[in-house]
Amino acid sequence: MDSSGALKKPTVLIVDNERLNVHLLQAMLKKGGFATLPAYSGVEAREIAKAEKPDIILLDIVMPGENGFQTCEKLKQDPDTTEIPIIFISSMGDVDTKVKGLSIGAVDYITKPFEIAEVQTRIRLHLRLSMAHQALVREQAEKLRRLHAAQQAILVRPEDIPEARFAVSYLSVQEAGADFYDVATIGEGITAYFVADISGHDLGASYLSSMLKALFSQNASPMYTPLETLRIMNTVLASVLPPEMYGTACYLHLNRQQASMTYLSAGHPPGIRVRSGEASLLDAQGDVLGGFETAYFEPVTMKVDPGERIYLFTDGLIEGFGANMMHRAEGVDILCSHCVNASGMALAEAVPWIMSQVASKNAQDDLLLLGLEV
C-alpha cells in the first residue's frame, strides 16, 4: 500500500531500443492496472532499476551497445537489483536463445509477436511467485530474529551476577549462533563458568543452546564435582544428539574463598591465564562433548591469586579466515599477547577491546570471549 492506504500498482520496467514497442506495451499494461517505466537501452534500464526498484522487468535482447543478455547479467550481479524478476521479450525464438536467457537469471521468455493477454498473464504469474518468495524470506528472517532473541534471553549478563566478576563479548555469524556460555553461582564464593562451541551453524545447533543451559543449570551444583558435572552433561548429550553433532567445551570451577580453581576441557582450545603481566595456558585433556557415551575428562586443579584473570574463548578467535587463516598455535599466541596488553584496563573494557583486536571482519565462525577476574 502507498501512504494513502491504497494498494500500490505493480511497476513494470519496459526495456527496448524501439520506442514504438515501449509505448505500445506501456499503453496495454496501463489498461491492465500496471504502472510502467520506460527505458531505451540496457545502461538506462540498469540505472532506473537501481533507483526505482520496479517489481518486474520486460527486457528485449537485440539492442545496440549493451544487449539484453549483458543487461540481465549485470542486473543479477548487482545486490540492489538481483531479486527483480526479468522476462525476456524478443523476436529471437530459437531454443538456444531461450535456454541462454533462462540460464543467466531470467524467469521467463516471451517470443514476438506477442499477445498482450499472454504478457499480462506471465507478468501476474511471476509477480505472485516473487511475492511468495519474498514472504517466505521475511517469515524465515522473522523466525531467526525470534530465535536470536530467545537465545540472547537465556545468556546470563555480567550485571545479573556481579559477584562472578566476568565480562563477555559474543559475535555470531548468523542471527542464531552456535557458540554458548553460561555462568552460575553454586555456593558462597564459588562460581562456575562454561563455554561451548557446537558443531555446525544451523538452527539445530542453536536449539542446542537451550539444552546446554538446562543441563548446566541442573548439574553445576554443590552436589557434584566439576568432573561429575561434565560427565553427566556428556552422557545426556550423547543420548540425544545425532551422530554428526557434537561440541567442544571448557568448564572452570572457581572457589574464591579457597583461592583455587578446577579446569576441565572437552576437546576445547585452552583457557588463558594472565597474572603478574604474563600469560600461560590452561591445557587439560578431554574428549569432545556428546561424541561418546563414556568420555574421558582430566581435571586440572591449581591455586589462584587475587586480581589474576582467566579468558575462555571459542576457536573462531584463534583460527582466522580467508587470507588471515592461521595455525591455532599462532592464533593462541596473538590472543595471549592482547590479553596481557589489556591488563591495565577494567575487565568490562578489556574483553571487548581484545575482541576488536582479534575478530576478523569476514568471520565465518562464531566468536566468543569470556573474561573473569579472581
C-alpha positions as CSV (number, residue, x, y, z in Angstrom):
1,M,0.0,0.0,0.0
2,D,1.1,3.6,-0.5
3,S,0.9,6.4,2.1
4,S,-2.8,7.0,1.4
5,G,-3.7,3.4,2.2
6,A,-4.4,2.5,-1.5
7,L,-3.0,-0.7,-3.0
8,K,0.3,0.1,-4.8
9,K,0.2,-0.7,-8.5
10,P,2.8,-3.2,-9.6
11,T,5.5,-1.4,-11.6
12,V,6.9,-2.9,-14.9
13,L,10.1,-1.6,-16.3
14,I,10.0,-2.0,-20.1
15,V,13.3,-2.1,-21.9
16,D,13.5,-1.8,-25.7
17,N,15.5,0.4,-28.0
18,E,12.4,0.6,-30.3
19,R,10.3,3.4,-28.8
20,L,7.2,2.3,-30.6
21,N,7.4,-1.1,-28.9
22,V,7.9,0.5,-25.5
23,H,4.9,2.9,-26.0
24,L,2.7,0.0,-27.2
25,L,3.5,-2.1,-24.1
26,Q,3.0,0.9,-21.8
27,A,-0.4,1.6,-23.2
28,M,-1.5,-2.1,-23.0
29,L,-0.1,-2.7,-19.5
30,K,-1.6,0.5,-18.0
31,K,-5.1,-0.7,-19.1
32,G,-4.4,-3.9,-17.1
33,G,-3.7,-1.8,-14.0
34,F,0.1,-1.8,-14.1
35,A,2.4,1.2,-13.6
36,T,5.2,1.4,-16.1
37,L,8.7,2.8,-16.5
38,P,10.3,3.1,-20.0
39,A,14.0,2.5,-20.8
40,Y,15.6,2.6,-24.2
41,S,19.0,1.0,-23.5
42,G,20.5,-1.5,-21.2
43,V,22.5,1.1,-19.4
44,E,19.5,3.3,-18.8
45,A,17.5,0.3,-17.7
46,R,20.0,-0.6,-15.0
47,E,20.1,2.9,-13.7
48,I,16.3,3.1,-13.5
49,A,16.1,-0.4,-11.9
50,K,18.6,0.6,-9.2
51,A,16.9,3.9,-8.4
52,E,13.2,2.9,-8.8
53,K,13.2,-0.9,-7.8
54,P,10.4,-2.0,-10.3
55,D,8.5,-5.1,-9.4
56,I,9.4,-6.8,-12.7
57,I,11.4,-6.1,-15.9
58,L,10.4,-6.8,-19.5
59,L,13.7,-6.9,-21.4
60,D,14.4,-7.0,-25.1
61,I,17.5,-8.9,-26.3
62,V,18.6,-7.3,-29.5
63,M,19.7,-3.7,-28.6
64,P,22.7,-1.7,-29.8
65,G,25.7,-1.4,-27.4
66,E,24.7,-3.5,-24.3
67,N,22.4,-6.3,-25.4
68,G,19.7,-7.8,-23.2
69,F,21.8,-10.7,-22.1
70,Q,24.5,-8.4,-20.8
71,T,22.0,-6.2,-19.1
72,C,20.4,-9.2,-17.4
73,E,23.8,-10.5,-16.2
74,K,24.7,-7.1,-14.7
75,L,21.3,-6.7,-13.1
76,K,21.7,-10.1,-11.4
77,Q,25.3,-9.2,-10.2
78,D,24.1,-6.0,-8.5
79,P,22.7,-6.7,-4.9
80,D,20.2,-3.8,-5.4
81,T,18.6,-5.4,-8.4
82,T,19.4,-9.1,-8.3
83,E,16.0,-10.1,-6.9
84,I,13.9,-8.3,-9.5
85,P,12.3,-10.9,-11.9
86,I,13.3,-10.5,-15.6
87,I,11.2,-11.6,-18.5
88,F,12.9,-11.6,-21.9
89,I,10.6,-10.5,-24.7
90,S,12.2,-10.9,-28.1
91,S,11.8,-11.9,-31.8
92,M,14.6,-14.5,-31.3
93,G,12.6,-17.6,-30.6
94,D,15.1,-20.4,-31.1
95,V,15.7,-22.9,-28.2
96,D,19.4,-22.0,-27.6
97,T,18.5,-18.3,-27.1
98,K,15.7,-19.2,-24.7
99,V,17.9,-21.5,-22.8
100,K,20.7,-18.9,-22.5
101,G,18.2,-16.3,-21.3
102,L,16.9,-18.5,-18.6
103,S,20.3,-19.8,-17.6
104,I,21.6,-16.2,-16.8
105,G,18.8,-15.4,-14.5
106,A,15.6,-14.6,-16.4
107,V,12.4,-16.2,-15.1
108,D,10.5,-16.4,-18.4
109,Y,10.8,-15.8,-22.2
110,I,8.1,-14.4,-24.5
111,T,8.5,-14.5,-28.3
112,K,7.4,-11.7,-30.5
113,P,4.9,-11.1,-31.9
114,F,3.1,-11.5,-28.7
115,E,-0.5,-11.3,-27.4
116,I,-0.9,-8.7,-24.7
117,A,-3.1,-11.1,-22.7
118,E,-0.2,-13.5,-22.6
119,V,2.2,-10.8,-21.5
120,Q,-0.2,-9.7,-18.7
121,T,-0.7,-13.3,-17.6
122,R,3.0,-14.1,-17.5
123,I,3.7,-10.8,-15.5
124,R,1.0,-11.6,-13.0
125,L,2.3,-15.2,-12.5
126,H,5.8,-14.1,-11.8
127,L,4.7,-11.2,-9.6
128,R,2.8,-13.7,-7.5
129,L,5.8,-16.1,-7.4
130,S,8.1,-13.2,-6.4
131,M,5.7,-12.0,-3.7
132,A,5.5,-15.6,-2.3
133,H,9.3,-15.8,-2.3
134,Q,9.7,-12.5,-0.5
135,A,7.1,-13.5,2.0
136,L,9.0,-16.8,2.7
137,V,12.2,-14.9,3.2
138,R,10.6,-12.5,5.6
139,E,9.0,-15.3,7.5
140,Q,12.3,-17.2,7.8
141,A,14.1,-14.0,8.8
142,E,11.5,-13.3,11.5
143,K,11.9,-16.8,12.8
144,L,15.6,-16.3,13.1
145,R,15.1,-13.0,14.8
146,R,12.8,-14.6,17.3
147,L,15.2,-17.4,17.9
148,H,18.1,-15.0,18.3
149,A,16.1,-13.0,20.8
150,A,15.2,-16.2,22.7
151,Q,18.9,-17.3,22.6
152,Q,20.1,-14.0,23.9
153,A,17.5,-14.1,26.7
154,I,19.0,-17.3,28.1
155,L,22.5,-15.9,28.2
156,V,23.4,-14.6,31.6
157,R,24.7,-11.0,31.7
158,P,27.6,-9.7,34.0
159,E,25.2,-7.4,35.8
160,D,23.0,-10.4,36.7
161,I,25.8,-12.0,38.8
162,P,28.1,-9.2,39.9
163,E,29.9,-11.5,42.3
164,A,31.0,-13.6,39.4
165,R,33.2,-10.7,38.1
166,F,33.1,-11.6,34.4
167,A,32.7,-9.8,31.1
168,V,31.8,-11.3,27.7
169,S,31.8,-10.4,24.1
170,Y,29.9,-12.6,21.6
171,L,29.6,-12.2,17.8
172,S,27.6,-14.7,15.8
173,V,27.9,-15.2,12.1
174,Q,24.1,-15.8,11.7
175,E,21.1,-14.5,13.5
176,A,21.3,-17.6,15.7
177,G,24.8,-18.6,16.8
178,A,26.2,-22.0,17.7
179,D,28.6,-20.8,20.5
180,F,27.3,-20.8,24.1
181,Y,28.4,-19.7,27.5
182,D,26.9,-19.7,31.0
183,V,27.9,-18.6,34.5
184,A,26.4,-19.8,37.7
185,T,26.9,-19.2,41.4
186,I,27.0,-22.6,43.1
187,G,28.0,-21.7,46.7
188,E,29.4,-18.9,48.8
189,G,32.3,-17.6,46.8
190,I,32.1,-20.4,44.3
191,T,31.3,-19.7,40.6
192,A,31.2,-22.0,37.6
193,Y,32.0,-20.8,34.1
194,F,31.1,-22.7,31.0
195,V,31.9,-22.1,27.3
196,A,30.9,-24.3,24.4
197,D,31.1,-24.5,20.7
198,I,28.6,-26.7,18.9
199,S,29.4,-28.3,15.6
200,G,27.5,-26.7,12.7
201,H,25.8,-23.3,12.4
202,D,22.2,-24.2,11.7
203,L,19.1,-23.9,13.7
204,G,19.7,-27.4,15.2
205,A,22.9,-26.1,16.7
206,S,21.2,-23.0,18.0
207,Y,18.4,-25.0,19.6
208,L,21.1,-26.9,21.5
209,S,21.9,-23.8,23.4
210,S,18.7,-24.1,25.4
211,M,19.5,-27.7,26.1
212,L,23.0,-26.8,27.3
213,K,21.5,-24.0,29.5
214,A,19.2,-26.5,31.2
215,L,22.0,-29.2,31.6
216,F,24.4,-26.7,33.1
217,S,21.9,-25.1,35.4
218,Q,20.8,-28.6,36.7
219,N,24.2,-30.1,37.2
220,A,26.6,-27.2,38.1
221,S,25.7,-27.5,41.8
222,P,27.3,-28.4,45.2
223,M,26.0,-32.0,44.8
224,Y,28.6,-32.7,42.0
225,T,32.3,-32.2,41.5
226,P,33.3,-30.4,38.3
227,L,34.2,-33.7,36.7
228,E,30.9,-35.3,37.6
229,T,29.0,-32.2,36.2
230,L,30.8,-32.5,32.8
231,R,30.3,-36.3,32.7
232,I,26.6,-36.0,33.4
233,M,26.2,-33.4,30.7
234,N,28.1,-35.6,28.2
235,T,26.0,-38.6,29.0
236,V,22.8,-36.8,28.3
237,L,24.0,-35.1,25.2
238,A,25.4,-38.4,23.8
239,S,22.0,-39.9,24.2
240,V,20.1,-37.2,22.3
241,L,22.4,-35.7,19.7
242,P,22.5,-37.1,16.2
243,P,25.8,-38.8,15.3
244,E,27.1,-35.9,13.3
245,M,26.6,-33.3,16.0
246,Y,28.9,-32.8,19.0
247,G,30.5,-29.9,20.9
248,T,33.7,-28.8,22.4
249,A,33.6,-27.1,25.8
250,C,35.6,-25.9,28.8
251,Y,34.4,-25.7,32.4
252,L,36.1,-23.6,35.1
253,H,35.1,-24.1,38.7
254,L,36.4,-21.1,40.8
255,N,36.5,-21.1,44.6
256,R,37.5,-17.6,45.7
257,Q,37.4,-18.4,49.4
258,Q,39.9,-21.2,49.0
259,A,41.8,-19.3,46.2
260,S,41.7,-22.4,43.9
261,M,40.2,-23.4,40.6
262,T,39.5,-26.6,38.7
263,Y,39.6,-26.5,34.9
264,L,38.3,-29.2,32.5
265,S,38.3,-29.3,28.7
266,A,36.1,-31.3,26.3
267,G,38.3,-31.1,23.2
268,H,38.3,-27.2,23.6
269,P,41.1,-24.7,23.0
270,P,43.0,-24.0,26.2
271,G,42.0,-21.1,28.5
272,I,44.4,-18.2,29.0
273,R,45.6,-17.3,32.5
274,V,47.1,-13.8,33.0
275,R,48.9,-12.9,36.2
276,S,51.8,-10.7,37.0
277,G,51.9,-9.5,33.4
278,E,52.4,-12.9,31.9
279,A,50.1,-15.3,30.1
280,S,50.0,-19.1,30.5
281,L,47.7,-21.8,29.1
282,L,45.1,-23.9,31.0
283,D,45.7,-27.0,29.0
284,A,43.6,-30.0,30.0
285,Q,42.9,-33.2,28.2
286,G,39.4,-34.4,27.3
287,D,37.1,-35.9,24.7
288,V,34.5,-33.8,22.8
289,L,31.2,-33.3,24.4
290,G,28.4,-35.6,23.3
291,G,30.5,-37.6,20.9
292,F,30.8,-40.7,23.2
293,E,28.6,-42.1,25.9
294,T,31.6,-42.7,28.1
295,A,34.0,-39.8,27.7
296,Y,37.4,-39.0,29.3
297,F,38.0,-35.7,31.0
298,E,41.1,-34.8,33.1
299,P,40.5,-32.1,35.8
300,V,43.4,-29.7,36.4
301,T,43.3,-28.0,39.9
302,M,45.6,-25.1,40.9
303,K,45.8,-22.2,43.3
304,V,44.9,-18.7,42.1
305,D,46.0,-15.2,43.1
306,P,43.6,-12.3,43.7
307,G,43.4,-10.0,40.7
308,E,44.5,-12.5,38.1
309,R,42.4,-13.0,35.0
310,I,41.2,-16.1,33.1
311,Y,40.0,-15.9,29.5
312,L,37.8,-18.6,27.9
313,F,37.0,-18.5,24.2
314,T,35.9,-20.4,21.1
315,D,38.1,-21.4,18.2
316,G,36.9,-18.7,15.8
317,L,39.2,-16.2,17.7
318,I,42.4,-18.2,17.0
319,E,41.9,-19.6,13.5
320,G,41.3,-16.6,11.3
321,F,39.6,-16.7,7.9
322,G,40.4,-16.3,4.3
323,A,43.7,-14.5,3.7
324,N,44.1,-14.3,7.5
325,M,43.9,-18.0,8.1
326,M,46.5,-19.2,10.7
327,H,47.5,-22.2,12.8
328,R,45.8,-22.4,16.2
329,A,49.2,-22.1,18.0
330,E,49.8,-18.8,16.2
331,G,46.3,-17.6,17.0
332,V,46.7,-18.5,20.7
333,D,50.0,-16.6,20.9
334,I,48.3,-13.5,19.3
335,L,45.4,-13.8,21.7
336,C,47.7,-14.2,24.7
337,S,49.6,-11.0,23.8
338,H,46.4,-9.0,23.6
339,C,45.1,-10.4,26.9
340,V,48.4,-9.3,28.6
341,N,48.2,-5.9,26.9
342,A,44.7,-5.4,28.3
343,S,45.9,-6.0,31.9
344,G,45.7,-2.3,32.8
345,M,42.1,-2.0,31.6
346,A,39.0,-2.7,33.7
347,L,37.7,-6.1,32.7
348,A,34.5,-4.7,31.2
349,E,36.7,-2.7,28.8
350,A,39.4,-5.3,28.3
351,V,37.1,-8.0,26.9
352,P,35.6,-6.0,24.0
353,W,38.9,-4.4,23.3
354,I,40.6,-7.8,23.0
355,M,37.7,-9.0,20.8
356,S,38.2,-6.0,18.5
357,Q,41.9,-6.8,18.1
358,V,41.4,-10.4,17.0
359,A,38.0,-10.6,15.4
360,S,38.0,-11.0,11.7
361,K,35.8,-8.7,9.6
362,N,35.0,-11.6,7.4
363,A,34.4,-14.1,10.2
364,Q,32.9,-17.5,9.1
365,D,32.6,-18.8,12.6
366,D,31.1,-17.5,15.8
367,L,33.4,-15.5,18.1
368,L,33.1,-15.7,21.8
369,L,35.4,-14.4,24.5
370,L,34.6,-14.6,28.3
371,G,37.0,-13.0,30.8
372,L,36.8,-13.3,34.5
373,E,38.8,-11.9,37.4
374,V,39.7,-13.7,40.6
